[in-house]
């Protein structure tokens, strides 16, 4: 039984200039303790997807289709007051910007106490405070600093606190949205190590959202590569690293510099991501794809299984695309 | 791949460059103390950039790399030290002479959303330097602008010339910024994190453009970045900064094969590598970067260094040549 099951999820942003379909027909599932990386460029819909899972899609976004089951409960059917208890207790979100996500006029301890007592009203103040101390210590922060205000902490420390708030109620699922983008490499490595060790201690599943494919390859079991609201490729990290199938994924991999390679040639993906108000017909990637065929311009490929739990949305694989090409040639 | 370039001479030479920013004090503090405190953003930095190379200043935020770049193009006044450009001392230049200097020395900024005037059309923004320097106007200017826009890949240029920045994507904006910086055919460009705000798939195009301009115009770059993977791809030589000082400086190959300073070693070990199979040994650093107002005594890095000795907290190590063209500031080196 999967911990999280997302089925044909579709999210729209109606705007005055038209509707943007930020997330389209996305399905995947996650087991207990697993790590999943969501990779994609800005505008690919990865944050919208992450936020949908805790039903916090920002206005004017609406989930128009699909289901999201956490522990068998379809959270899209829950009333808002029940949803509040899912957030934090079953699924928690770590936001990108630690500088603006904490309340500047509240001490760190108060953030934790409020969180614990909101979800568990029977807990006394003292007890909640003691529990907060333990969590803070697990983050590698001295427990007496619980009486400090957010501005007294550096960016890296604040991100630790954000992580602490996310795991304080021991949720089964944590979604970390670019948790280290604003941080330097040394701090980034420390934060990711911390997430990994906490994940092991608390046995939670992690969805790591990042534009940086290196981090995701290094830290996640499985990877979803998104483009223009669609899943383009979905496989284990090892598969993606060894035999990525989609031209877009291959392009991304060729565009990240690797310090361990001595004479690396980087290649860029030509063009730029599509305008989501008017995405290309057919496959959304064809204007930038060097393998684009005639069919790619008229029909959108399905996400197909190429074996070993490897899924790809591209006509280069599977029967239909190849058949169409053959017919055209003959 | 970066081609080896014959090094003829030094185009920029920086000697003992310092840039201190005074710290604003509250009214009460001003009453009770005379002493001023300073953020020592750049503290006695010495290096030179060879003609035709790409020299990178790398380090974490707050290490002073951006300040150093800005002082060199004279956007900030140095506190002390000397800056030579093409053999001439430019440290004291003022007014009109700085304006003339900018014809040969340009800068690309990190944020293409902030570095372009939103009310100026692309054509006007790119052609503005020609006008400021009285080099071309009218049809001649238009031709030069179309030509450079074509080179940075904004095609068809006739169409882009009439667009406003808000109609462009981040990558396209950075191309405009690049076009604006090369239209005067300068010899030297300071590029401050030019790709850090651009999507990964588009970064390579900007970097490749920078490299092709280097070949075509014989440009020299000072590249400023926090991303060592990008630095490795683009540079000839790299200097690692920590709290306002250069701690290690060498050819990029030796930096990645044989990093000598403990800080460089830790920094390299923290860079993510796109390989799920790779087991990596991470060098852990204790604590965080201290404030640049209250710099540790002796070696600035000693409170976080696992190799520290008594000497490290007492005496500041000098940047010395340990191997040919490999400079390190650490007491561990003989």
Interface residues (C-beta under 8 A of the other chain):
Chain A: X41 X42 X154 X156 X157 X184 X185 X186 X187 X188 X189 X190 X193 X211 X212 X213 X214 X215 X217 X218 X220 X237 X238 X241 X251 X252 X253 X255 X256 X257 X258 X259 X260 X262 X263 X264 X265 X266 X267 X268 X269 X270 X272 X273
Chain B: X1 X60 X61 X169 X171 X172 X199 X200 X201 X202 X203 X204 X205 X207 X208 X226 X228 X229 X230 X232 X233 X253 X256 X266 X267 X268 X269 X270 X271 X272 X273 X274 X275 X276 X277 X278 X282 X284 X285 X288
